[in-house]
Amino acid sequence: MKIIYSWLKEFVDFDWTAEELANKLTMTGLEVEGIERTGAGFKGVVVGKVVSREKHPNADKLSVCMVDLGDGHPVQIVCGAPNVAAGQTVPVATVGAVLGGDFVIKKAAIRGQESNGMICSKSELGLEEGKSDGIWILEDSLIAGLDFATILNLKEDYVLEVAITANRGDALSHLGVARDVAALAGKMVRIPDLSIDPKYLSQSESSEKIKIEIESPEACSTYVGWYLEGLEARQSPEWMQTRLKQMGLRPRNILVDVTNYVMMELGQPLHAFDYDRLKTKTIKVKTFSGLSFTTLDSKSRQLPENALMICDGEEPVAIAGIMGGENSEVVDSTSKVLLESAWFNPSSVRKTAKKLSLSTDSSYRFERGIDHNLQTIAARRATKLIVELGGGKASFKPVEAVAKPTPVLELTLRFAQVKRILGIEIPKDTIHQILDSLGFKMVGENSTEMMVKVPSHRPDVTREIDLIEELIRIYGFHHVPEAETVAVSYTPEQKSYYSEENNLRYLLNGAGFQEILCNSMIPKADAELVTSEIVPILNPQSEDMGIMRPALAPGMLAIAVKNQNHGLADLKFFELGHCFLKKASKRYSKITGYDETIRLGFLLSGNFMPVSWNHESKAVSLFDLKGYLNAVVGAFQFADPVTLAVKESSYYEDYLTLNVKNQEIGYLGKISKSVQNFYGLKQPVFIAEFYLDEIRSLKPKVARYQELSKFLPVEKDMAFWVSKTVAADEMLLAIKSVNAEFIRNVIIFDVFEAKQNPDQEKSVAFRMTLQNPEKTFTDDEIEGIMNAITQTLDSKFKARLRGA
């Protein structure tokens, strides 16, 4: 929100500099983010009268003018504007004048003709964007020689950029900020003049010209309409245009400019309808759904469900609180206007604006809450300015439709509670002064407490603690003394999974991984690569934050791209976070159709081992990822073995799921080429994710201790031919199941695939460690175990003993 220093001083008296004002406002919670110094962007410019104009003898497009600068001695100026003519009153930059901050006007000879200055256009004076069509022709009543900056009232001024929090909708105007300034200065706020000169009022009432019906009282409690006629859509005065430009608004004509001016002055959005373009002369405030409506920016918009509309009978002419319609727009020929000033429900405006992706100055204010009692005041102020500056007459009184009475809230403020919360005692007379300046009215008081009426412009104040906050932010936090000691309470962690997650962090940090934290909201395109079961956000801040992430992978890949773009290729990081899917969940019985899980994900890319003097570099592979997986699986100590299953996935190549007793607990894989290209990754990336919620439901292994065997172990190697589709892990588990008591360990030490193998087989070699805790094995016992292994693998996998 932009606040103009001089405009603010019209509401309240204070003698602080702009910098001092900014500091004081910031300490009250209205943070000033910047101060811009404004004023005339020129000096040495005066009013001139063109005495004569002749064609330049040496240039077809130039004119030689004699211009009176008020001293009785006209000077010669060469001008290239096509619209210059004798008898005009114009702004003239004299010799020595400065334009645009550093451009100095000098005496010059142009095509052989002497020129002593420059006749200026608006753009040359910095008062119009782009390039003006010609010189600026002024009113004839202006006296030659007068300083032009003084005439335009372009005095030195300041524009403060104030950051307004969502709860302070009342501060989105000069009046709103002035209330805080008044409280700081110990003054009262001045309300702008609302009296309308009787000569600008007709004898009729607006009710004779328009009727108002509110059909959606929950969305619109108050609607004020004021009829004006005999108007001219002329330009607004320079002082108003200057202020609007300083506020970042583009002046158009007096009818539109006044509505913007009053909005910035008082905080009430207004809208002007061309009365002659309204058909039935009955305004209905009602909801619509699915209708196509063309707004003032000439864009056709599909209305969302239950969009509140302002209608001319049954036909919509404006989206309530957001933007008017092209079918009722004020144009240059407009002479009759219906001025709208209404209160719309913040929730209704917010939902419609979000669904239309349409934010305006008007909707921004309605979404944060407008003063319930400001509608008639703002309408009167705007009507006064329009008729007094733009001509015409207004009806004697407006039409005021009130569907719901204005809510009144009274709060009790206990003096002892103020001291208890703040730790200091604020004098009672100071409390009165602060609350009075902010608009709070005292209802009653005794020695221990007071009751105040909350003003309608402060819907955010609903409790006693809010009143106390108002007191301290104005009284000043510097009055609160610093504590000499700080009490800290250390409470033990109550949930076991906190320590479990920390243990995982310690494990992965020790293995060289770095923890990352990614946003839970990701772009839709990223999410749809993972699954179609996505959870969209109804009111996303941006398209890049439109979907709740269905997996950790998209966020980790985005981080990988950033690292890659900064020249970091060897990546090794992990994340613990929540993921969201649109599917049924056993954990959420009250929220059907959605599932939220906690996952552990980690990513590998680049080199597993950098080049060194004693070894070559080694690129990361799926087996490196699996090795870290085994370490994490080992940390959980499952009672049942973890198996791997090969599955198809468009997101991954070599996609494997981790399962315990047919329950999937995670996966690992190499990012597919299509996903790699989507993110712009230049090297292979490997990702794994664990489903921690599933893992916590599994039965843990019970630790058992036994005496070390006194008898030496025996190692035996066996190799088997088996189909390439058989997982070696499954064969390993089958071997262990033959005689778990004596087979202490099994490893795979060789896998061989012949290039010319018609049967599409592979050879898998196992090394088994056999040990009997009570005696030494005999050859027959060992052979029996080996035969049992062979038979088991044959029956389960049709495996043949190699060399048999």
C-alpha positions, 0 to 999 in steps of 0.5 A: 500500500502506497501512502502519500506523506502530504495526503496523510497530513490532511487527516492528522497533524504531525511534525515528523519527517518522512523517515521518522514517520516510517520508523514509527509506523514500522514499530506499530506493525505497519512496516514501511518497506521504502520511501520514494521522494517525489515532486517536479521532475524539472525546474526552470519551466514557466508558463509561456504565451505563443505570440507568433508562429512561422514555418522554419525556412530550412525545415518542413517539420519545424516552426519558429515561434516567438514566445512571451515569458512574462517579462515583455520581451518575447524570445525565439524558440524553434519547435517541432510539435505539429500542434503549436500555434499562435495564441496558445498558452504552453509550458516553456523550459527556459535556458538553464532549465533542467528536465528529467533530472540531468538534461539541461536546456541550452541556447542553440541554433537549429537549422540556422535559427536561434532557439532560446528554450523548449516548448514542452509536452507532458512526456518531456516533463515526465508527467505522461508515460510514452511519447506525447502527440504534441506540446501541452496546451494549457488554460488561457487563464494562466499568466505568463512567467509563473513557475509551472511546478508551483501551478501544478502543486508539484511540491516536494513530497514522499511516497511510503510503501507500507506492507499491510498484514492480512488482518489490517484491511482497515490500513489499506487507505490514508484514513486507516493509516492516519488513525494509527498516526493520530494515536501515536501523535496523541491527536484525533483524525479529521474526516474529509469534507462531506458537505455537498453544495445545494446548487449541485443537488437536484430535488429528486431522490435516487430511489426515483431512478433506481431500485435495489434488491439484495437477494444474497444477504449473506454475501452482501449486507449493504448496498448504496446507490447514488444517481448523478446526471448532467455529467461530463467525462472530462479529465480530472484536475492535475492535483488528483491525477498526480496523486493517483499516479503516485499511488500507481494508478492511471488517470482516465476521467473524472468519473472513474478517477474519483472512485479510485481516489476515494478508495485510496482516501477512505478505503471503500471500493466504489464503482460507477455504472453508465446509467443509460446502459442499464436496462431495467433500472433495477439493481439485483445482487445475486449469485450466478454459476457457469455464466460467461461474462465480459469484464472491463478488460474485454476478457470473457470469463467463465464464472465459478459456482455461486459467484456474486454478481451485480445485475441489471434486472437479470443480466449481470453488469459487474462481478461483485467487489472485483470488476465491472462489466464491459456492458455498463462501462463509463465511456467518454459520452457518459452523462448519467451515472449510478454510483455503487458503494457496497459491503461484500462478504470477504469470503465470497469475494476471495473465493470468486477472485481466486477461481477467476485468478483475477485480483484487483485493488477492489477485491484486495480490500474486500477480501480483507474486510471493509468497514460496515459503516463506510458505504454511505460516507464514501458514496457522499464523498465521491458524489461531492467530488464528481459534481463539484469537479465534473459538473452535473447534479446529484440526487438529493439522497441515495438509495440505501439497501441494508439486508443485515444490520451492522454487528456491534461488538463490545469488549471488556478490558481489565487493567490488571490483565493489561499489566499481567500480559505486558509486564508493565502498567499503562496509565489509564489516561494513556489507554483512553487516548490510544483507544479513542484515537483508534476509534474505540468508544468507551461504554463504561468504566470502573476502578478495575475494568472498562468496556469499549465498543469495537469500531466497525473498521476493525473486524480483526479485534474480537477479544480482550487480548486484541485490545491489549495488543492495540495498546502496546503497539501504539504505546511502544514495545520500548516501554517493556523492560528486558528480562534479566533472566530467561527461564527455559523448560526442557521437556523430554520427547514424548513420541518414539518416532522422533528418536527413530527419525533422528536415528535415521538421520544419524545413520545417513549423515554418517554415510555421507548424506546431506539432509534437504527440506523441499516444499510440500507443494509442487507444480502439476506437471511434476506431480502427474509424472509420478501418479494420477492420484494427485491432491490439488490445492483449491487456492494455490499461491501460484501454479508452481505450488498447485499440487500436494506432492505425491512422492519425495522424488520431484522435490529431490530432482528439483534440488538435483537440477539446482546443484547441477546448474551450480557445477555440483555433480556428485550428489548424495542427499536425503529427506524426511517428509510427508506425501499426499495421495488421492486414494482411500486410507485406513489411517484417516477415517474422517477424511475419506478419499485422501492419504497422507504418509511419512516417507524417507527418500534419498538420492544418488548421482554422479561419482560414488568414489572420486578419482584418487592416486590409488584408484580410478573414479567410480560412477554411482550404480543401482547396487550402491543405492541398494547397499545403502538401502540394506543399511537402512533396512538393517536399522529397522531390525524386521522379524521377517526378511525383506524381498525385492520385486521387479515392477514396471514404471514409466518414472524409473528404469530398473524399478524394484519394490521392497516387500516384507510378507507381501507388504510394500515398504518402499522402492528404488530405481534409476530415473527414466530417460524421459523424466531425466530430460523433463528436469534437464538432468545431464547424468543418471540419478538413482532414488529410493523411498521408504514408507515409514508408516508401513514400516512402523506397523511391521513386527520387529525382530526379537533379539536372542543371545546364544553361546559362541560355537566351539566348532569351526564353520565350514564354507561350501560353494554352489552354482546354479543355472536358472532363468534370468527372470528369477531374482537372486534374492529369492534364491538366497532366502530359499537356501536359508530356509532349508536349514536355518539352524545350521546355515549361518550365512549365505552370500552371492559371490558370482553371477555369469550370463553367457553371450550366446545362451539360447535358454536365456539363463544365468549362473548364480554362485552362492557361498554358504557358511555352515556351523553346528554349535554342538559338534563337527559336521560329518561329510554325510551331514554336509552332503545332505544339506547340499542335496536339500538345497539343490532339491529346494532350488529345483522345485521352486525355481527349476534351477540346475546345479552347475557342473552336475 
